């Protein structure tokens, strides 16, 4: 009788049966399956997973690492991550859109990218 590897499988030592290898952590799966509507940047008009948003060009690497660490540790809820990520993406996309049009410190940073309404252009 040779039944060595059935009970002592190092991959399934975490309490799971051998059905699915635990390649992904539960919190990663949650971030990949939770989607949000973002009306900014490349994501305008579609639902995007939090995972994709976190790994997009809109989230700086240091912010992404910090958010993932805090979420994994249970210090941030899913709703908090959703709010923070959405805010960062929206602000970054708005700043990118505003940069060529006007100085960032100006109160009206988006005079060009609005609806196509006829408006007279006045000098200062």
C-alpha beads as a LAMMPS data file, in Angstrom:
LAMMPS data file: protein, C-alpha beads

124 atoms
123 bonds

1 atom types
1 bond types

-500.0 500.0 xlo xhi
-500.0 500.0 ylo yhi
-500.0 500.0 zlo zhi

Masses

1 110.0

Atoms # bond

1 1 1 0.000 0.000 0.000
2 1 1 1.586 3.246 -1.172
3 1 1 -0.450 6.347 -0.350
4 1 1 2.252 8.933 0.250
5 1 1 1.323 12.082 -1.644
6 1 1 -2.470 12.060 -1.234
7 1 1 -2.538 13.443 2.329
8 1 1 0.783 15.262 2.379
9 1 1 0.543 17.400 -0.732
10 1 1 2.466 20.608 0.060
11 1 1 0.393 22.641 -2.397
12 1 1 -2.903 21.829 -0.706
13 1 1 -1.633 22.109 2.854
14 1 1 -3.755 25.242 3.342
15 1 1 -6.855 23.113 3.837
16 1 1 -8.129 22.962 0.256
17 1 1 -8.770 19.780 -1.649
18 1 1 -6.755 19.381 -4.833
19 1 1 -9.577 20.738 -7.044
20 1 1 -8.025 24.150 -7.704
21 1 1 -4.410 25.017 -7.040
22 1 1 -4.329 28.130 -4.812
23 1 1 -2.518 30.357 -7.279
24 1 1 -4.532 33.463 -6.472
25 1 1 -5.216 34.903 -3.039
26 1 1 -8.894 35.566 -2.164
27 1 1 -8.348 39.329 -1.897
28 1 1 -6.831 39.345 -5.405
29 1 1 -9.871 37.510 -6.757
30 1 1 -12.140 40.057 -5.077
31 1 1 -10.282 42.967 -6.689
32 1 1 -10.408 41.257 -10.090
33 1 1 -14.145 40.533 -9.902
34 1 1 -15.281 43.858 -8.404
35 1 1 -16.017 46.347 -11.164
36 1 1 -16.707 50.054 -11.086
37 1 1 -17.999 52.598 -13.582
38 1 1 -15.309 55.156 -14.295
39 1 1 -16.091 58.194 -16.400
40 1 1 -12.490 59.262 -16.841
41 1 1 -9.553 58.700 -19.130
42 1 1 -9.177 55.472 -21.062
43 1 1 -11.972 53.862 -19.038
44 1 1 -14.753 56.345 -19.909
45 1 1 -18.109 54.655 -20.359
46 1 1 -17.252 51.122 -19.307
47 1 1 -17.050 48.964 -16.207
48 1 1 -13.525 48.139 -15.123
49 1 1 -12.233 45.826 -12.418
50 1 1 -10.493 47.373 -9.437
51 1 1 -7.495 45.177 -10.265
52 1 1 -7.232 46.697 -13.768
53 1 1 -7.603 50.207 -12.362
54 1 1 -4.922 49.581 -9.752
55 1 1 -2.551 48.366 -12.456
56 1 1 -3.372 51.139 -14.920
57 1 1 -1.099 54.046 -15.803
58 1 1 -3.265 56.318 -13.651
59 1 1 -2.142 54.790 -10.342
60 1 1 1.504 55.416 -9.415
61 1 1 3.353 52.260 -8.380
62 1 1 3.959 53.426 -4.802
63 1 1 0.230 54.162 -4.351
64 1 1 -0.694 50.762 -5.804
65 1 1 1.683 48.925 -3.449
66 1 1 0.413 50.826 -0.427
67 1 1 -3.254 50.236 -1.301
68 1 1 -2.700 46.532 -1.921
69 1 1 -0.803 46.130 1.357
70 1 1 -3.480 47.959 3.356
71 1 1 -6.302 46.009 1.699
72 1 1 -4.565 42.651 2.148
73 1 1 -3.923 43.469 5.820
74 1 1 -7.599 44.304 6.307
75 1 1 -6.935 47.949 7.120
76 1 1 -8.960 49.130 4.098
77 1 1 -12.393 47.819 3.150
78 1 1 -13.317 47.037 -0.437
79 1 1 -15.472 50.184 -0.519
80 1 1 -12.539 52.295 0.675
81 1 1 -10.272 50.840 -2.005
82 1 1 -12.985 51.497 -4.596
83 1 1 -13.303 55.129 -3.486
84 1 1 -9.562 55.813 -3.350
85 1 1 -8.811 54.159 -6.703
86 1 1 -11.733 55.897 -8.435
87 1 1 -10.638 59.258 -7.034
88 1 1 -7.005 58.827 -8.101
89 1 1 -7.961 57.716 -11.621
90 1 1 -10.461 60.560 -12.029
91 1 1 -8.043 63.227 -10.768
92 1 1 -5.103 61.927 -12.802
93 1 1 -7.182 61.756 -15.982
94 1 1 -8.518 65.281 -15.358
95 1 1 -5.004 66.605 -14.759
96 1 1 -3.775 64.986 -17.975
97 1 1 -6.654 66.521 -19.904
98 1 1 -6.049 69.942 -18.336
99 1 1 -2.259 70.177 -18.697
100 1 1 -2.054 71.122 -22.385
101 1 1 -4.951 73.591 -22.116
102 1 1 -4.000 75.697 -19.101
103 1 1 -1.630 75.858 -16.132
104 1 1 -2.489 73.297 -13.465
105 1 1 -2.779 75.968 -10.767
106 1 1 -5.383 77.927 -12.772
107 1 1 -8.969 77.777 -11.477
108 1 1 -10.358 76.849 -14.918
109 1 1 -8.231 73.960 -16.071
110 1 1 -10.538 72.610 -18.782
111 1 1 -11.841 75.365 -21.063
112 1 1 -11.280 73.351 -24.252
113 1 1 -12.540 69.844 -23.488
114 1 1 -16.188 70.687 -22.767
115 1 1 -19.249 70.409 -25.025
116 1 1 -19.134 72.003 -28.445
117 1 1 -20.995 75.146 -27.450
118 1 1 -20.263 78.340 -29.318
119 1 1 -18.548 80.693 -26.923
120 1 1 -16.732 83.914 -27.739
121 1 1 -13.042 83.852 -26.968
122 1 1 -12.096 86.934 -24.998
123 1 1 -8.636 88.073 -24.053
124 1 1 -7.784 88.880 -20.453

Bonds

1 1 1 2
2 1 2 3
3 1 3 4
4 1 4 5
5 1 5 6
6 1 6 7
7 1 7 8
8 1 8 9
9 1 9 10
10 1 10 11
11 1 11 12
12 1 12 13
13 1 13 14
14 1 14 15
15 1 15 16
16 1 16 17
17 1 17 18
18 1 18 19
19 1 19 20
20 1 20 21
21 1 21 22
22 1 22 23
23 1 23 24
24 1 24 25
25 1 25 26
26 1 26 27
27 1 27 28
28 1 28 29
29 1 29 30
30 1 30 31
31 1 31 32
32 1 32 33
33 1 33 34
34 1 34 35
35 1 35 36
36 1 36 37
37 1 37 38
38 1 38 39
39 1 39 40
40 1 40 41
41 1 41 42
42 1 42 43
43 1 43 44
44 1 44 45
45 1 45 46
46 1 46 47
47 1 47 48
48 1 48 49
49 1 49 50
50 1 50 51
51 1 51 52
52 1 52 53
53 1 53 54
54 1 54 55
55 1 55 56
56 1 56 57
57 1 57 58
58 1 58 59
59 1 59 60
60 1 60 61
61 1 61 62
62 1 62 63
63 1 63 64
64 1 64 65
65 1 65 66
66 1 66 67
67 1 67 68
68 1 68 69
69 1 69 70
70 1 70 71
71 1 71 72
72 1 72 73
73 1 73 74
74 1 74 75
75 1 75 76
76 1 76 77
77 1 77 78
78 1 78 79
79 1 79 80
80 1 80 81
81 1 81 82
82 1 82 83
83 1 83 84
84 1 84 85
85 1 85 86
86 1 86 87
87 1 87 88
88 1 88 89
89 1 89 90
90 1 90 91
91 1 91 92
92 1 92 93
93 1 93 94
94 1 94 95
95 1 95 96
96 1 96 97
97 1 97 98
98 1 98 99
99 1 99 100
100 1 100 101
101 1 101 102
102 1 102 103
103 1 103 104
104 1 104 105
105 1 105 106
106 1 106 107
107 1 107 108
108 1 108 109
109 1 109 110
110 1 110 111
111 1 111 112
112 1 112 113
113 1 113 114
114 1 114 115
115 1 115 116
116 1 116 117
117 1 117 118
118 1 118 119
119 1 119 120
120 1 120 121
121 1 121 122
122 1 122 123
123 1 123 124
